[in-house]
Amino acid sequence: MVEGWWALYAPAGTSAPVVARLNALVNASLAEPATRAELERQGLEVMGGTPEELAALSRAELAKQREIAQAARITAD
């Protein structure tokens, strides 16, 4: 099964206070009932989280997709 997911990233080197502020604002937005309801109406599972959780998810997904590509002998042209 393949799942699609969305995330917000900041450029490397963005200061920790800026990342924390952006993370807080995004999580607050996702917690707004109207926002959450609209996203769920579109069939999305709404999840917030921390920058650390996103980094771990990104690493895990990259490893999983790399393994799939290698098993299928998919190469970049």
mmJSON file of the N, C-alpha and C atoms, coordinates in Angstrom:
{"data_MODEL":{"atom_site":{
"group_PDB":["ATOM","ATOM","ATOM","ATOM","ATOM","ATOM","ATOM","ATOM","ATOM","ATOM","ATOM","ATOM","ATOM","ATOM","ATOM","ATOM","ATOM","ATOM","ATOM","ATOM","ATOM","ATOM","ATOM","ATOM","ATOM","ATOM","ATOM","ATOM","ATOM","ATOM","ATOM","ATOM","ATOM","ATOM","ATOM","ATOM","ATOM","ATOM","ATOM","ATOM","ATOM","ATOM","ATOM","ATOM","ATOM","ATOM","ATOM","ATOM","ATOM","ATOM","ATOM","ATOM","ATOM","ATOM","ATOM","ATOM","ATOM","ATOM","ATOM","ATOM","ATOM","ATOM","ATOM","ATOM","ATOM","ATOM","ATOM","ATOM","ATOM","ATOM","ATOM","ATOM","ATOM","ATOM","ATOM","ATOM","ATOM","ATOM","ATOM","ATOM","ATOM","ATOM","ATOM","ATOM","ATOM","ATOM","ATOM","ATOM","ATOM","ATOM","ATOM","ATOM","ATOM","ATOM","ATOM","ATOM","ATOM","ATOM","ATOM","ATOM","ATOM","ATOM","ATOM","ATOM","ATOM","ATOM","ATOM","ATOM","ATOM","ATOM","ATOM","ATOM","ATOM","ATOM","ATOM","ATOM","ATOM","ATOM","ATOM","ATOM","ATOM","ATOM","ATOM","ATOM","ATOM","ATOM","ATOM","ATOM","ATOM","ATOM","ATOM","ATOM","ATOM","ATOM","ATOM","ATOM","ATOM","ATOM","ATOM","ATOM","ATOM","ATOM","ATOM","ATOM","ATOM","ATOM","ATOM","ATOM","ATOM","ATOM","ATOM","ATOM","ATOM","ATOM","ATOM","ATOM","ATOM","ATOM","ATOM","ATOM","ATOM","ATOM","ATOM","ATOM","ATOM","ATOM","ATOM","ATOM","ATOM","ATOM","ATOM","ATOM","ATOM","ATOM","ATOM","ATOM","ATOM","ATOM","ATOM","ATOM","ATOM","ATOM","ATOM","ATOM","ATOM","ATOM","ATOM","ATOM","ATOM","ATOM","ATOM","ATOM","ATOM","ATOM","ATOM","ATOM","ATOM","ATOM","ATOM","ATOM","ATOM","ATOM","ATOM","ATOM","ATOM","ATOM","ATOM","ATOM","ATOM","ATOM","ATOM","ATOM","ATOM","ATOM","ATOM","ATOM","ATOM","ATOM","ATOM","ATOM","ATOM","ATOM","ATOM","ATOM","ATOM","ATOM","ATOM","ATOM","ATOM","ATOM","ATOM"],
"id":[1,2,3,4,5,6,7,8,9,10,11,12,13,14,15,16,17,18,19,20,21,22,23,24,25,26,27,28,29,30,31,32,33,34,35,36,37,38,39,40,41,42,43,44,45,46,47,48,49,50,51,52,53,54,55,56,57,58,59,60,61,62,63,64,65,66,67,68,69,70,71,72,73,74,75,76,77,78,79,80,81,82,83,84,85,86,87,88,89,90,91,92,93,94,95,96,97,98,99,100,101,102,103,104,105,106,107,108,109,110,111,112,113,114,115,116,117,118,119,120,121,122,123,124,125,126,127,128,129,130,131,132,133,134,135,136,137,138,139,140,141,142,143,144,145,146,147,148,149,150,151,152,153,154,155,156,157,158,159,160,161,162,163,164,165,166,167,168,169,170,171,172,173,174,175,176,177,178,179,180,181,182,183,184,185,186,187,188,189,190,191,192,193,194,195,196,197,198,199,200,201,202,203,204,205,206,207,208,209,210,211,212,213,214,215,216,217,218,219,220,221,222,223,224,225,226,227,228,229,230,231],
"type_symbol":["N","C","C","N","C","C","N","C","C","N","C","C","N","C","C","N","C","C","N","C","C","N","C","C","N","C","C","N","C","C","N","C","C","N","C","C","N","C","C","N","C","C","N","C","C","N","C","C","N","C","C","N","C","C","N","C","C","N","C","C","N","C","C","N","C","C","N","C","C","N","C","C","N","C","C","N","C","C","N","C","C","N","C","C","N","C","C","N","C","C","N","C","C","N","C","C","N","C","C","N","C","C","N","C","C","N","C","C","N","C","C","N","C","C","N","C","C","N","C","C","N","C","C","N","C","C","N","C","C","N","C","C","N","C","C","N","C","C","N","C","C","N","C","C","N","C","C","N","C","C","N","C","C","N","C","C","N","C","C","N","C","C","N","C","C","N","C","C","N","C","C","N","C","C","N","C","C","N","C","C","N","C","C","N","C","C","N","C","C","N","C","C","N","C","C","N","C","C","N","C","C","N","C","C","N","C","C","N","C","C","N","C","C","N","C","C","N","C","C","N","C","C","N","C","C","N","C","C","N","C","C"],
"label_atom_id":["N","CA","C","N","CA","C","N","CA","C","N","CA","C","N","CA","C","N","CA","C","N","CA","C","N","CA","C","N","CA","C","N","CA","C","N","CA","C","N","CA","C","N","CA","C","N","CA","C","N","CA","C","N","CA","C","N","CA","C","N","CA","C","N","CA","C","N","CA","C","N","CA","C","N","CA","C","N","CA","C","N","CA","C","N","CA","C","N","CA","C","N","CA","C","N","CA","C","N","CA","C","N","CA","C","N","CA","C","N","CA","C","N","CA","C","N","CA","C","N","CA","C","N","CA","C","N","CA","C","N","CA","C","N","CA","C","N","CA","C","N","CA","C","N","CA","C","N","CA","C","N","CA","C","N","CA","C","N","CA","C","N","CA","C","N","CA","C","N","CA","C","N","CA","C","N","CA","C","N","CA","C","N","CA","C","N","CA","C","N","CA","C","N","CA","C","N","CA","C","N","CA","C","N","CA","C","N","CA","C","N","CA","C","N","CA","C","N","CA","C","N","CA","C","N","CA","C","N","CA","C","N","CA","C","N","CA","C","N","CA","C","N","CA","C","N","CA","C","N","CA","C","N","CA","C","N","CA","C","N","CA","C","N","CA","C","N","CA","C"],
"label_alt_id":[null,null,null,null,null,null,null,null,null,null,null,null,null,null,null,null,null,null,null,null,null,null,null,null,null,null,null,null,null,null,null,null,null,null,null,null,null,null,null,null,null,null,null,null,null,null,null,null,null,null,null,null,null,null,null,null,null,null,null,null,null,null,null,null,null,null,null,null,null,null,null,null,null,null,null,null,null,null,null,null,null,null,null,null,null,null,null,null,null,null,null,null,null,null,null,null,null,null,null,null,null,null,null,null,null,null,null,null,null,null,null,null,null,null,null,null,null,null,null,null,null,null,null,null,null,null,null,null,null,null,null,null,null,null,null,null,null,null,null,null,null,null,null,null,null,null,null,null,null,null,null,null,null,null,null,null,null,null,null,null,null,null,null,null,null,null,null,null,null,null,null,null,null,null,null,null,null,null,null,null,null,null,null,null,null,null,null,null,null,null,null,null,null,null,null,null,null,null,null,null,null,null,null,null,null,null,null,null,null,null,null,null,null,null,null,null,null,null,null,null,null,null,null,null,null,null,null,null,null,null,null],
"label_comp_id":["MET","MET","MET","VAL","VAL","VAL","GLU","GLU","GLU","GLY","GLY","GLY","TRP","TRP","TRP","TRP","TRP","TRP","ALA","ALA","ALA","LEU","LEU","LEU","TYR","TYR","TYR","ALA","ALA","ALA","PRO","PRO","PRO","ALA","ALA","ALA","GLY","GLY","GLY","THR","THR","THR","SER","SER","SER","ALA","ALA","ALA","PRO","PRO","PRO","VAL","VAL","VAL","VAL","VAL","VAL","ALA","ALA","ALA","ARG","ARG","ARG","LEU","LEU","LEU","ASN","ASN","ASN","ALA","ALA","ALA","LEU","LEU","LEU","VAL","VAL","VAL","ASN","ASN","ASN","ALA","ALA","ALA","SER","SER","SER","LEU","LEU","LEU","ALA","ALA","ALA","GLU","GLU","GLU","PRO","PRO","PRO","ALA","ALA","ALA","THR","THR","THR","ARG","ARG","ARG","ALA","ALA","ALA","GLU","GLU","GLU","LEU","LEU","LEU","GLU","GLU","GLU","ARG","ARG","ARG","GLN","GLN","GLN","GLY","GLY","GLY","LEU","LEU","LEU","GLU","GLU","GLU","VAL","VAL","VAL","MET","MET","MET","GLY","GLY","GLY","GLY","GLY","GLY","THR","THR","THR","PRO","PRO","PRO","GLU","GLU","GLU","GLU","GLU","GLU","LEU","LEU","LEU","ALA","ALA","ALA","ALA","ALA","ALA","LEU","LEU","LEU","SER","SER","SER","ARG","ARG","ARG","ALA","ALA","ALA","GLU","GLU","GLU","LEU","LEU","LEU","ALA","ALA","ALA","LYS","LYS","LYS","GLN","GLN","GLN","ARG","ARG","ARG","GLU","GLU","GLU","ILE","ILE","ILE","ALA","ALA","ALA","GLN","GLN","GLN","ALA","ALA","ALA","ALA","ALA","ALA","ARG","ARG","ARG","ILE","ILE","ILE","THR","THR","THR","ALA","ALA","ALA","ASP","ASP","ASP"],
"label_asym_id":["A","A","A","A","A","A","A","A","A","A","A","A","A","A","A","A","A","A","A","A","A","A","A","A","A","A","A","A","A","A","A","A","A","A","A","A","A","A","A","A","A","A","A","A","A","A","A","A","A","A","A","A","A","A","A","A","A","A","A","A","A","A","A","A","A","A","A","A","A","A","A","A","A","A","A","A","A","A","A","A","A","A","A","A","A","A","A","A","A","A","A","A","A","A","A","A","A","A","A","A","A","A","A","A","A","A","A","A","A","A","A","A","A","A","A","A","A","A","A","A","A","A","A","A","A","A","A","A","A","A","A","A","A","A","A","A","A","A","A","A","A","A","A","A","A","A","A","A","A","A","A","A","A","A","A","A","A","A","A","A","A","A","A","A","A","A","A","A","A","A","A","A","A","A","A","A","A","A","A","A","A","A","A","A","A","A","A","A","A","A","A","A","A","A","A","A","A","A","A","A","A","A","A","A","A","A","A","A","A","A","A","A","A","A","A","A","A","A","A","A","A","A","A","A","A","A","A","A","A","A","A"],
"label_entity_id":["1","1","1","1","1","1","1","1","1","1","1","1","1","1","1","1","1","1","1","1","1","1","1","1","1","1","1","1","1","1","1","1","1","1","1","1","1","1","1","1","1","1","1","1","1","1","1","1","1","1","1","1","1","1","1","1","1","1","1","1","1","1","1","1","1","1","1","1","1","1","1","1","1","1","1","1","1","1","1","1","1","1","1","1","1","1","1","1","1","1","1","1","1","1","1","1","1","1","1","1","1","1","1","1","1","1","1","1","1","1","1","1","1","1","1","1","1","1","1","1","1","1","1","1","1","1","1","1","1","1","1","1","1","1","1","1","1","1","1","1","1","1","1","1","1","1","1","1","1","1","1","1","1","1","1","1","1","1","1","1","1","1","1","1","1","1","1","1","1","1","1","1","1","1","1","1","1","1","1","1","1","1","1","1","1","1","1","1","1","1","1","1","1","1","1","1","1","1","1","1","1","1","1","1","1","1","1","1","1","1","1","1","1","1","1","1","1","1","1","1","1","1","1","1","1","1","1","1","1","1","1"],
"label_seq_id":[1,1,1,2,2,2,3,3,3,4,4,4,5,5,5,6,6,6,7,7,7,8,8,8,9,9,9,10,10,10,11,11,11,12,12,12,13,13,13,14,14,14,15,15,15,16,16,16,17,17,17,18,18,18,19,19,19,20,20,20,21,21,21,22,22,22,23,23,23,24,24,24,25,25,25,26,26,26,27,27,27,28,28,28,29,29,29,30,30,30,31,31,31,32,32,32,33,33,33,34,34,34,35,35,35,36,36,36,37,37,37,38,38,38,39,39,39,40,40,40,41,41,41,42,42,42,43,43,43,44,44,44,45,45,45,46,46,46,47,47,47,48,48,48,49,49,49,50,50,50,51,51,51,52,52,52,53,53,53,54,54,54,55,55,55,56,56,56,57,57,57,58,58,58,59,59,59,60,60,60,61,61,61,62,62,62,63,63,63,64,64,64,65,65,65,66,66,66,67,67,67,68,68,68,69,69,69,70,70,70,71,71,71,72,72,72,73,73,73,74,74,74,75,75,75,76,76,76,77,77,77],
"pdbx_PDB_ins_code":[null,null,null,null,null,null,null,null,null,null,null,null,null,null,null,null,null,null,null,null,null,null,null,null,null,null,null,null,null,null,null,null,null,null,null,null,null,null,null,null,null,null,null,null,null,null,null,null,null,null,null,null,null,null,null,null,null,null,null,null,null,null,null,null,null,null,null,null,null,null,null,null,null,null,null,null,null,null,null,null,null,null,null,null,null,null,null,null,null,null,null,null,null,null,null,null,null,null,null,null,null,null,null,null,null,null,null,null,null,null,null,null,null,null,null,null,null,null,null,null,null,null,null,null,null,null,null,null,null,null,null,null,null,null,null,null,null,null,null,null,null,null,null,null,null,null,null,null,null,null,null,null,null,null,null,null,null,null,null,null,null,null,null,null,null,null,null,null,null,null,null,null,null,null,null,null,null,null,null,null,null,null,null,null,null,null,null,null,null,null,null,null,null,null,null,null,null,null,null,null,null,null,null,null,null,null,null,null,null,null,null,null,null,null,null,null,null,null,null,null,null,null,null,null,null,null,null,null,null,null,null],
"Cartn_x":[0.838,0.0,0.887,0.512,1.228,0.331,0.897,0.152,0.793,-0.029,0.484,0.408,1.345,1.284,1.95,1.582,2.09,2.775,3.77,4.481,5.007,5.303,5.934,7.387,8.271,9.696,10.218,11.243,11.931,13.341,13.967,15.324,16.29,17.276,18.318,18.905,19.183,19.779,18.769,17.472,16.461,16.598,16.577,16.811,15.723,16.117,15.192,13.978,14.145,12.952,11.968,12.463,11.582,10.864,11.592,10.974,9.906,10.215,9.25,8.0,8.179,7.032,6.164,6.797,6.051,5.302,5.981,5.365,4.148,4.271,3.15,1.973,2.258,1.19,0.489,1.25,0.65,-0.183,0.349,-0.414,-1.684,-1.608,-2.803,-3.831,-3.365,-4.277,-4.954,-4.175,-4.748,-5.738,-5.633,-6.546,-7.843,-7.87,-9.09,-10.199,-11.349,-12.427,-12.814,-12.888,-13.29,-12.232,-10.976,-9.885,-9.874,-9.929,-9.915,-11.094,-12.277,-13.474,-13.33,-12.816,-12.664,-11.639,-10.536,-9.522,-10.057,-10.77,-11.361,-12.442,-13.187,-14.203,-13.545,-12.312,-11.569,-10.897,-11.134,-10.611,-9.229,-8.772,-7.441,-7.497,-6.463,-6.288,-5.395,-5.919,-5.203,-4.287,-3.021,-2.033,-1.086,-0.835,0.211,1.402,2.3,3.429,4.583,5.687,6.897,7.855,8.808,9.836,10.609,10.823,11.553,10.761,9.446,8.603,8.598,8.554,8.595,9.93,11.017,12.336,12.411,11.893,11.904,11.028,9.85,8.966,9.63,10.257,10.93,12.041,12.847,13.928,13.367,12.31,11.714,11.115,10.423,9.822,10.895,11.943,13.034,13.661,13.898,14.482,13.545,12.25,11.268,11.201,11.137,11.047,12.338,13.476,14.76,14.783,14.315,14.283,13.37,12.218,11.289,11.924,12.548,13.17,14.306,15.106,16.202,15.678,14.654,14.085,13.497,12.933,12.334,13.361,14.601,15.684,15.328,14.727,14.377,15.581,15.978,17.104,16.691,17.396,17.153,17.878,17.217,17.833,18.49],
"Cartn_y":[-1.175,0.0,1.244,2.203,3.468,4.541,5.336,6.437,7.745,8.728,10.076,10.867,11.737,12.596,13.919,14.922,16.271,16.724,17.569,18.137,19.506,20.301,21.59,21.5,21.961,21.96,23.387,23.662,24.953,24.705,25.728,25.548,25.105,24.32,23.924,25.177,25.079,26.213,27.182,26.945,27.812,27.695,28.806,28.791,28.012,27.419,26.626,27.437,28.701,29.461,29.668,29.859,30.037,28.726,27.621,26.31,26.042,26.339,26.112,26.964,28.198,29.097,28.597,28.242,27.717,26.439,25.569,24.312,24.59,25.51,25.841,26.4,27.27,27.859,26.811,25.923,24.874,23.938,23.508,22.613,23.283,24.569,25.292,25.363,25.603,25.653,24.309,23.238,21.901,21.533,22.163,21.89,22.692,23.701,24.496,23.598,23.589,22.705,22.859,24.076,24.282,23.754,23.984,23.494,21.977,21.414,19.955,19.333,19.896,19.356,19.398,20.491,20.596,19.602,19.463,18.498,17.073,16.762,15.429,15.206,16.259,16.151,15.756,16.192,15.871,14.5,13.796,12.445,12.364,13.446,13.46,13.087,12.414,12.153,13.264,14.081,15.259,14.87,15.187,14.894,16.085,16.49,17.464,16.715,17.431,16.762,17.711,17.127,17.906,17.806,18.726,18.62,17.297,16.835,15.585,14.393,14.408,13.327,13.334,14.527,14.624,14.126,14.477,14.009,12.487,11.895,10.432,9.793,10.357,9.838,9.945,11.072,11.271,10.251,10.026,9.027,7.62,7.274,5.95,5.765,6.776,6.689,6.59,7.367,7.31,5.919,5.351,4.011,2.981,3.094,2.153,2.259,3.483,3.668,3.259,3.491,3.056,1.531,0.84,-0.62,-1.13,-0.504,-0.898,-0.679,0.473,0.775,-0.197,-0.515,-1.454,-2.851,-3.293,-4.617,-4.71,-3.587,-3.571,-3.181,-2.951,-2.53,-1.256,-0.343,0.956,1.865,2.51,3.443,4.794,5.813,7.154,7.261,7.827,8.026,9.381],
"Cartn_z":[0.0,0.0,0.0,-0.776,-0.834,-0.242,0.627,1.228,0.808,0.592,0.355,1.649,1.831,3.01,2.697,3.445,3.25,4.524,4.339,5.487,5.084,6.063,5.824,6.27,5.418,5.715,5.637,6.396,6.349,5.817,5.273,4.766,5.875,5.487,6.445,7.079,8.353,9.05,9.634,9.415,10.024,11.539,12.211,13.655,14.395,15.504,16.319,16.773,17.193,17.586,16.433,15.234,14.072,13.771,13.794,13.562,14.621,15.866,16.949,16.761,16.351,16.134,14.989,13.87,12.727,13.107,13.846,14.265,15.143,16.071,16.953,16.158,15.192,14.385,13.525,12.92,12.089,12.941,14.071,14.945,15.454,15.763,16.213,15.089,13.878,12.735,12.509,12.601,12.404,13.498,14.647,15.756,15.659,14.782,14.611,14.069,14.713,14.276,12.798,12.307,10.909,9.954,10.275,9.427,9.422,10.608,10.742,10.001,10.161,9.508,7.992,7.465,6.013,5.488,6.167,5.726,5.804,6.859,6.995,5.941,5.59,4.543,3.22,3.028,1.814,1.894,2.988,3.128,3.736,4.336,4.928,6.401,6.858,8.28,8.799,9.677,10.152,11.301,11.137,12.171,12.282,13.452,13.696,14.249,14.843,15.462,15.672,16.028,16.299,15.116,15.034,13.998,14.096,15.315,15.509,14.974,15.191,14.662,13.14,12.546,11.089,10.548,11.203,10.764,10.814,11.876,11.997,10.922,10.676,9.634,8.266,8.0,6.714,6.511,7.543,7.44,7.197,7.922,7.774,6.384,5.882,4.551,3.467,3.608,2.634,2.607,3.765,3.836,3.211,3.503,2.96,1.433,0.921,-0.523,-1.226,-0.58,-1.144,-1.278,-0.24,-0.262,-1.382,-1.535,-2.595,-3.968,-4.168,-5.459,-5.759,-4.76,-4.971,-5.281,-4.587,-4.838,-6.239,-6.722,-8.06,-9.13,-8.692,-9.601,-10.379,-9.669,-10.249,-10.09,-11.152,-11.1,-11.673,-11.26,-11.815,-13.142,-14.104,-15.419,-15.498],
"occupancy":[1.0,1.0,1.0,1.0,1.0,1.0,1.0,1.0,1.0,1.0,1.0,1.0,1.0,1.0,1.0,1.0,1.0,1.0,1.0,1.0,1.0,1.0,1.0,1.0,1.0,1.0,1.0,1.0,1.0,1.0,1.0,1.0,1.0,1.0,1.0,1.0,1.0,1.0,1.0,1.0,1.0,1.0,1.0,1.0,1.0,1.0,1.0,1.0,1.0,1.0,1.0,1.0,1.0,1.0,1.0,1.0,1.0,1.0,1.0,1.0,1.0,1.0,1.0,1.0,1.0,1.0,1.0,1.0,1.0,1.0,1.0,1.0,1.0,1.0,1.0,1.0,1.0,1.0,1.0,1.0,1.0,1.0,1.0,1.0,1.0,1.0,1.0,1.0,1.0,1.0,1.0,1.0,1.0,1.0,1.0,1.0,1.0,1.0,1.0,1.0,1.0,1.0,1.0,1.0,1.0,1.0,1.0,1.0,1.0,1.0,1.0,1.0,1.0,1.0,1.0,1.0,1.0,1.0,1.0,1.0,1.0,1.0,1.0,1.0,1.0,1.0,1.0,1.0,1.0,1.0,1.0,1.0,1.0,1.0,1.0,1.0,1.0,1.0,1.0,1.0,1.0,1.0,1.0,1.0,1.0,1.0,1.0,1.0,1.0,1.0,1.0,1.0,1.0,1.0,1.0,1.0,1.0,1.0,1.0,1.0,1.0,1.0,1.0,1.0,1.0,1.0,1.0,1.0,1.0,1.0,1.0,1.0,1.0,1.0,1.0,1.0,1.0,1.0,1.0,1.0,1.0,1.0,1.0,1.0,1.0,1.0,1.0,1.0,1.0,1.0,1.0,1.0,1.0,1.0,1.0,1.0,1.0,1.0,1.0,1.0,1.0,1.0,1.0,1.0,1.0,1.0,1.0,1.0,1.0,1.0,1.0,1.0,1.0,1.0,1.0,1.0,1.0,1.0,1.0,1.0,1.0,1.0,1.0,1.0,1.0,1.0,1.0,1.0,1.0,1.0,1.0],
"B_iso_or_equiv":[0.0,0.0,0.0,0.0,0.0,0.0,0.0,0.0,0.0,0.0,0.0,0.0,0.0,0.0,0.0,0.0,0.0,0.0,0.0,0.0,0.0,0.0,0.0,0.0,0.0,0.0,0.0,0.0,0.0,0.0,0.0,0.0,0.0,0.0,0.0,0.0,0.0,0.0,0.0,0.0,0.0,0.0,0.0,0.0,0.0,0.0,0.0,0.0,0.0,0.0,0.0,0.0,0.0,0.0,0.0,0.0,0.0,0.0,0.0,0.0,0.0,0.0,0.0,0.0,0.0,0.0,0.0,0.0,0.0,0.0,0.0,0.0,0.0,0.0,0.0,0.0,0.0,0.0,0.0,0.0,0.0,0.0,0.0,0.0,0.0,0.0,0.0,0.0,0.0,0.0,0.0,0.0,0.0,0.0,0.0,0.0,0.0,0.0,0.0,0.0,0.0,0.0,0.0,0.0,0.0,0.0,0.0,0.0,0.0,0.0,0.0,0.0,0.0,0.0,0.0,0.0,0.0,0.0,0.0,0.0,0.0,0.0,0.0,0.0,0.0,0.0,0.0,0.0,0.0,0.0,0.0,0.0,0.0,0.0,0.0,0.0,0.0,0.0,0.0,0.0,0.0,0.0,0.0,0.0,0.0,0.0,0.0,0.0,0.0,0.0,0.0,0.0,0.0,0.0,0.0,0.0,0.0,0.0,0.0,0.0,0.0,0.0,0.0,0.0,0.0,0.0,0.0,0.0,0.0,0.0,0.0,0.0,0.0,0.0,0.0,0.0,0.0,0.0,0.0,0.0,0.0,0.0,0.0,0.0,0.0,0.0,0.0,0.0,0.0,0.0,0.0,0.0,0.0,0.0,0.0,0.0,0.0,0.0,0.0,0.0,0.0,0.0,0.0,0.0,0.0,0.0,0.0,0.0,0.0,0.0,0.0,0.0,0.0,0.0,0.0,0.0,0.0,0.0,0.0,0.0,0.0,0.0,0.0,0.0,0.0,0.0,0.0,0.0,0.0,0.0,0.0],
"pdbx_formal_charge":[null,null,null,null,null,null,null,null,null,null,null,null,null,null,null,null,null,null,null,null,null,null,null,null,null,null,null,null,null,null,null,null,null,null,null,null,null,null,null,null,null,null,null,null,null,null,null,null,null,null,null,null,null,null,null,null,null,null,null,null,null,null,null,null,null,null,null,null,null,null,null,null,null,null,null,null,null,null,null,null,null,null,null,null,null,null,null,null,null,null,null,null,null,null,null,null,null,null,null,null,null,null,null,null,null,null,null,null,null,null,null,null,null,null,null,null,null,null,null,null,null,null,null,null,null,null,null,null,null,null,null,null,null,null,null,null,null,null,null,null,null,null,null,null,null,null,null,null,null,null,null,null,null,null,null,null,null,null,null,null,null,null,null,null,null,null,null,null,null,null,null,null,null,null,null,null,null,null,null,null,null,null,null,null,null,null,null,null,null,null,null,null,null,null,null,null,null,null,null,null,null,null,null,null,null,null,null,null,null,null,null,null,null,null,null,null,null,null,null,null,null,null,null,null,null,null,null,null,null,null,null],
"auth_seq_id":[1,1,1,2,2,2,3,3,3,4,4,4,5,5,5,6,6,6,7,7,7,8,8,8,9,9,9,10,10,10,11,11,11,12,12,12,13,13,13,14,14,14,15,15,15,16,16,16,17,17,17,18,18,18,19,19,19,20,20,20,21,21,21,22,22,22,23,23,23,24,24,24,25,25,25,26,26,26,27,27,27,28,28,28,29,29,29,30,30,30,31,31,31,32,32,32,33,33,33,34,34,34,35,35,35,36,36,36,37,37,37,38,38,38,39,39,39,40,40,40,41,41,41,42,42,42,43,43,43,44,44,44,45,45,45,46,46,46,47,47,47,48,48,48,49,49,49,50,50,50,51,51,51,52,52,52,53,53,53,54,54,54,55,55,55,56,56,56,57,57,57,58,58,58,59,59,59,60,60,60,61,61,61,62,62,62,63,63,63,64,64,64,65,65,65,66,66,66,67,67,67,68,68,68,69,69,69,70,70,70,71,71,71,72,72,72,73,73,73,74,74,74,75,75,75,76,76,76,77,77,77],
"auth_comp_id":["MET","MET","MET","VAL","VAL","VAL","GLU","GLU","GLU","GLY","GLY","GLY","TRP","TRP","TRP","TRP","TRP","TRP","ALA","ALA","ALA","LEU","LEU","LEU","TYR","TYR","TYR","ALA","ALA","ALA","PRO","PRO","PRO","ALA","ALA","ALA","GLY","GLY","GLY","THR","THR","THR","SER","SER","SER","ALA","ALA","ALA","PRO","PRO","PRO","VAL","VAL","VAL","VAL","VAL","VAL","ALA","ALA","ALA","ARG","ARG","ARG","LEU","LEU","LEU","ASN","ASN","ASN","ALA","ALA","ALA","LEU","LEU","LEU","VAL","VAL","VAL","ASN","ASN","ASN","ALA","ALA","ALA","SER","SER","SER","LEU","LEU","LEU","ALA","ALA","ALA","GLU","GLU","GLU","PRO","PRO","PRO","ALA","ALA","ALA","THR","THR","THR","ARG","ARG","ARG","ALA","ALA","ALA","GLU","GLU","GLU","LEU","LEU","LEU","GLU","GLU","GLU","ARG","ARG","ARG","GLN","GLN","GLN","GLY","GLY","GLY","LEU","LEU","LEU","GLU","GLU","GLU","VAL","VAL","VAL","MET","MET","MET","GLY","GLY","GLY","GLY","GLY","GLY","THR","THR","THR","PRO","PRO","PRO","GLU","GLU","GLU","GLU","GLU","GLU","LEU","LEU","LEU","ALA","ALA","ALA","ALA","ALA","ALA","LEU","LEU","LEU","SER","SER","SER","ARG","ARG","ARG","ALA","ALA","ALA","GLU","GLU","GLU","LEU","LEU","LEU","ALA","ALA","ALA","LYS","LYS","LYS","GLN","GLN","GLN","ARG","ARG","ARG","GLU","GLU","GLU","ILE","ILE","ILE","ALA","ALA","ALA","GLN","GLN","GLN","ALA","ALA","ALA","ALA","ALA","ALA","ARG","ARG","ARG","ILE","ILE","ILE","THR","THR","THR","ALA","ALA","ALA","ASP","ASP","ASP"],
"auth_asym_id":["A","A","A","A","A","A","A","A","A","A","A","A","A","A","A","A","A","A","A","A","A","A","A","A","A","A","A","A","A","A","A","A","A","A","A","A","A","A","A","A","A","A","A","A","A","A","A","A","A","A","A","A","A","A","A","A","A","A","A","A","A","A","A","A","A","A","A","A","A","A","A","A","A","A","A","A","A","A","A","A","A","A","A","A","A","A","A","A","A","A","A","A","A","A","A","A","A","A","A","A","A","A","A","A","A","A","A","A","A","A","A","A","A","A","A","A","A","A","A","A","A","A","A","A","A","A","A","A","A","A","A","A","A","A","A","A","A","A","A","A","A","A","A","A","A","A","A","A","A","A","A","A","A","A","A","A","A","A","A","A","A","A","A","A","A","A","A","A","A","A","A","A","A","A","A","A","A","A","A","A","A","A","A","A","A","A","A","A","A","A","A","A","A","A","A","A","A","A","A","A","A","A","A","A","A","A","A","A","A","A","A","A","A","A","A","A","A","A","A","A","A","A","A","A","A","A","A","A","A","A","A"],
"auth_atom_id":["N","CA","C","N","CA","C","N","CA","C","N","CA","C","N","CA","C","N","CA","C","N","CA","C","N","CA","C","N","CA","C","N","CA","C","N","CA","C","N","CA","C","N","CA","C","N","CA","C","N","CA","C","N","CA","C","N","CA","C","N","CA","C","N","CA","C","N","CA","C","N","CA","C","N","CA","C","N","CA","C","N","CA","C","N","CA","C","N","CA","C","N","CA","C","N","CA","C","N","CA","C","N","CA","C","N","CA","C","N","CA","C","N","CA","C","N","CA","C","N","CA","C","N","CA","C","N","CA","C","N","CA","C","N","CA","C","N","CA","C","N","CA","C","N","CA","C","N","CA","C","N","CA","C","N","CA","C","N","CA","C","N","CA","C","N","CA","C","N","CA","C","N","CA","C","N","CA","C","N","CA","C","N","CA","C","N","CA","C","N","CA","C","N","CA","C","N","CA","C","N","CA","C","N","CA","C","N","CA","C","N","CA","C","N","CA","C","N","CA","C","N","CA","C","N","CA","C","N","CA","C","N","CA","C","N","CA","C","N","CA","C","N","CA","C","N","CA","C","N","CA","C","N","CA","C","N","CA","C","N","CA","C","N","CA","C","N","CA","C"],
"pdbx_PDB_model_num":[1,1,1,1,1,1,1,1,1,1,1,1,1,1,1,1,1,1,1,1,1,1,1,1,1,1,1,1,1,1,1,1,1,1,1,1,1,1,1,1,1,1,1,1,1,1,1,1,1,1,1,1,1,1,1,1,1,1,1,1,1,1,1,1,1,1,1,1,1,1,1,1,1,1,1,1,1,1,1,1,1,1,1,1,1,1,1,1,1,1,1,1,1,1,1,1,1,1,1,1,1,1,1,1,1,1,1,1,1,1,1,1,1,1,1,1,1,1,1,1,1,1,1,1,1,1,1,1,1,1,1,1,1,1,1,1,1,1,1,1,1,1,1,1,1,1,1,1,1,1,1,1,1,1,1,1,1,1,1,1,1,1,1,1,1,1,1,1,1,1,1,1,1,1,1,1,1,1,1,1,1,1,1,1,1,1,1,1,1,1,1,1,1,1,1,1,1,1,1,1,1,1,1,1,1,1,1,1,1,1,1,1,1,1,1,1,1,1,1,1,1,1,1,1,1,1,1,1,1,1,1]
}}}
